[in-house]
Amino acid sequence: MPCVAVDLFCGIGGLTKGLSLAGIDVTAGFDIDESCRFAYERNNNAEFVCADVTEIQAGAINQLYPENVVKALVGCAPCQPFSRYSSKYRKNGQRDDKWKLIYSFERLVREVKPDIVSMENVPQLINEKVFDDFVTSLKELGYYVDFKNVYCPDYGVPQHRKRLVLLASQLGEIKLIDPIYNEDTYITVRDAIGNLPPIAAGEINEVDSLHRSSALSNINIRRIQQSVPGGTWRDWDENLKLNCHKKDSGFTFPSVYGRMEWDKPSPTITTQFYGYGNGRFGHPEQDRAISLREGAILQSFPDDYIFIDDEHPAKKRELGTHIGNAVPVELGRAIGMSIQQHLGQEGE
């Protein structure tokens, strides 16, 4: 039987696209952010359902599966509460409502009873009670569960990104496929974006409106001109350094205002990757931050993935959030290939 999936917390469709490239039909994606609808539906043969996952009932999901299929329920709950950047809030006893989303995922697994479950998230989640509860619940429901933190370049994502991937099945043992790439074959920044037409800081490419870069002040132009690929702000003349960098505490942030290196995977793409001062997001040789299109490609979205059109204008911050929060497409493809391999083995 073919596998059909429903994608929770789908965003603009990184996981959906990856699964579809692996031959898995995704009928719908659920997300609370209506601004994701255009890109999701424009690039995927799936329905976007704007809904709060904490309020979704099993019937709304089960009706999306055809008869006589292997049902998969997949998703990536927003990861901010579990990231290392949020650890200080957990230590202070504060909680984030987004923690509830993992438990909502667990509830839907109990109610929908899919054959296969997959969840992708930040590596830090593996140390949290909410993750232990999720795994325990799956096992109690009869799922075989496998999870591990993976290095995304191993699966064709051209950035130094680590993610937690969980796979569970009621049909038998399941695991993520072995790495496809290694250190000698990783896709590099040059491989990914080296063929895009050059643009200046603040310029928008005439053919591809997503290939646009943020404007830079005169002093930041001077700073990036002195930035060495893979280097830090310590390479600058003293008069270009920020006051915060001259303090002892500033030496703990060496990667801000840096350039990427051509022949390595990029740094992790965040939701603010389009800002030169937000990390090592400077273009390897052009005097600007990487463009929105370049960020999307480094997230392994296809070159022709459409994010905006004349009828759906979007702000740079919104687009950056959409791209940075997405599941890298090639990691999604690896998850899909793992499911397909699992089903093939089960059919032997």
N, C-alpha and C positions, 0 to 999 in steps of 0.2 A: 504494500500500500504506500502511496506517496505521503510525504510529510508536509503538513500545513501548519504554519505558525501564526501566532498573534503576538505583537510586540508591545509590551508595556513601557511607558516612559520613552516613547519612540523618538522624540525630538524631530530633527529634520531627516531622519532615516538612515543613519550610518549602519546600524545593525541590520535593519530591513534590507538595505541594498546588498550588504555582504552575504546575508542568507540567500537572497535571490540569485546572486552570482554563483552560489554553491548548488543551485538547483532546488531550493526550498521555496515554495509558494508562501508568501506572507499576505494574508487577506486584509489585515487592518493593523493600525498602530494607534495606541492611546497616549495622549499627552494633555496636560492641563494648559499648555502654552499655545494659544490659537495662532500666534505668529509663525509657528512651525508648519502650518497646514500647507502653504503654497509649495515650499520646497519638497515636503514629504510626498505630496500627491503628484507633483509635476515630474518627479524622478522615479517613482515607484508605482507598480501596478497594485496599489493597495489603498484602502480608505483610511483617512485620518479622522479619528474620533476625539473631539475635544472634551475631555472628562477628567475629573479628579479620581485617581486610582483608589483612593480611600473610600469612595462612594460607589464604585462599580460593582455590579452584582454578577454572579457567575453566568446567569442567563444571557447577559449582553455579550459575553465572550463566546459561550458555547454555540450561539446561533451563527457565529462567523466561521465555524468549521463545517465543511461539507461532510457528508456521510462517508464511511469507509476510508478514513485517512488516519495516519498517525498524528495525533495532536501535540503540538509543541507550544509551550508558553515561555516566552523569553523576555528579557528586559534588563535595563540598567537604571536602577533607582538613582536619583541625583546624589552625587557623592560628596558634596561639600561638608556635611556633618562628620564624615569619617576621614577626611584628608588630614595630612600632617599640619596644614595651616590652621585647622580648627581645633587642634589638640588643646590649646590653652583654654578654650571655652568648656571643653569636657572636664578639664582639671578643676575649673572653677564651679563645677556642678551645674552649669547651664545646659539646657537641652534644646534641640532643634526639632521642629515639627517634622522635618524630613526624615528623622529616624523612624517615624511611624510607617514610612513607605515600604520598608523591608517587611514589616509585619503585615501590611496590606498585601504584598506580593505572596507571603506565606498563606494568608487567608484565601486568596484566589486560587492558589494551587490546591488547597484542601477542597474547595468548592467545585472548581472546574475539573479537577482530576485529569490533567493532561498526561499523555504518555511520556513526554520529555519536557524537562525544565532546563533553562540556561539563564544564568545571571552573570553579568559583567560589572565590575566595580573597581574602586581604588584598592591597592594592596593592603592598606591599613585596616580595611574592614575585617580581614581575617583574624584580627586580634580582639574583635568586639563581641560582646555577649549577644547582640542582635544577630550576628552571623552564626554563632554557635546554635542559637535557638532555631534559626532557619534550617541549618543542616540536620539538627536533631529531629525537627518536624518532618523533613523529607524522608528520613530513614524510618520514622514511625509509620509513615504512609506507604512504605514498601518500595521506596526508590533506592536504586544503587546510586551513590553519590561520589563524584570525584571533583576535586578543586585544586588549583595551584595558582601562584603568582607567575605570570609569564612576562617575558621581555619581548615587546612588540616587534622589533626588527626581525626576530626569528620567524615572523609570519608575514613579512612583506610591508610592514609599516615603517616608513623612513624617518623615524624619530625615536629618541631614547625615552621610551614610555614603558612603564610597567603597569600591568593591570591584573586584577584577580578574575579568574574565569572559573565558574562552577558549571558542571554538567550533571544532570541526574536523569535516570530512566527507570521506568517500571518494567522494561523489556529485558534488562540484563545489564552487565557491566558496560560502562561508557567512560571514555576519557578523551581529552584533547589530542588531536593528531600530533605527531612528532614535528619538531621545527622544520620549516621548509628552507630557511636560509641559515647561514652561519656568518662568522665575523669576516670571512673572505668574500662573501656574496651579498652582504647587507645592501639594501637600496639606500643610496646616499642622497644628500641634498642636491648634488649635481645631477644625479639620475632623475630625480623627481621634478625639479624646477629649473634646471639649467637651460632648457630650451625656450623658456618664456621670453617674450620681447621685453627689452629694458624699458623702465619707466623711471621718472624722477620722483623725488619726495613730493607728495601732494598731487600727483598726476593720476588720471584715470585712462586706462588703455581704451582706444577708440572701438576696438572689436569686442572686447570682453570687459564689461563694466565692473565685474568683480575683481579684476586685476587692477586694483587701486591701492595706493599707499598713503599713509598719513603724512601730512605736512610736517616739516621740522623747522624749528627756530634757527636763527643764524648760529647760535652757540652750539646747538645740537648737530648742525651740519659740520661744524668744525670738530666736534667730538667724534662723530662717526668717521670722519676723514682720517682721524688718528687711531681708530679702532682696528685692531688686528684680528683676523678670523681666529676664533678660539681664545682670544685674549680677554682682557678686562679693562676697566677704566683706569687701571694703574699704568696703562700704556700712554695715557694722555700727558700733555704738558700740565704743569702744576696749576696754571691759571684756569684750566678747563674743568678741574675736579670740583665736585659739589662739596659744600661744607660738611655734609653728613659723611662723606667718604673720608674726610680728613680726620674724623674722630675714630677712636679705637673700635667702636661698635660698627662702623662702616665697613671695616675689613671683612666682616662676615657675609657681605653681599657682593662677591666679586663678579657674578655673572650678569648683573644688570648693565645696560648700555654696552652689550657685546655683539659681535658679529658671529654668525654661523660659519661653519667650515664646510667647504664644498664636498670633501671626500669622506664625510662621516654622516650618519643620520643626524637629524636636527635635534635640538633640545625638545623637551615635552611642550607641545602646543597647548597653551592655556587660553582662556577666554579673552585675554588682552594681548594676544600675540602680535597684533598690528601696531603696538606701541614700542618704539625703540627703547625706551627706558624701563620697560616692564620685564626684561629678561634678556637672554642672548638672542634677540629677534632681529638684529641687523642683518641685512642681505650680505652675503659673502663678499661682494665686490661693489655693488651699487650703493651710493650714499643715501640709504633709506632703510626703513623697517620693511620686513616682508609684506607683500600685499595680501589681501583677503583670499585671493585665488591661490596664492602660494601656500598660505596656511591650510586651505582646504585640501590641496594636493598632498601636503605633508601629513594630513589626517587620512590620507589614502582615498579620498573621494575621487571618482573619475574626473578627468580634465573637463568634461562637458557637463558636469552636474550643475543644474540651474538653480540658483538661490534667489534671484530677483528678476523682475521684468518691469515694464513700464507701468503696469497696473498694480504691482505689489512693491512699492518703494520700501526700502529698509534702511535703518541707520547703521552706521559702522559698528556701534556698540552691540546692537542686536545681532548683526551678522557674526561678529566675533564670538558672542555667546553661543549662537547656534553651532558654529564650527568647532569651537573649543570644547563644548560639552558633549559632542557627538562620540559615539563608539567608532573608533577607526574602522573604515569599511573592510580593510583586509583582515583585521582581527575578526570581524563579523563573518567574513568568508571562511576563515579557519574554523570558527565555531560551527558553521553550516556543514563544512566538509567533515567535521568530526561526527556530527549527527548522521550524515549520509553514510559514512564508513561504519558507524555503529549499526545502522539499519541493514546495511549490506551483510555484515557479519551475522546479524540475527537471522537473516533470511537463508543463510547457508545450511 
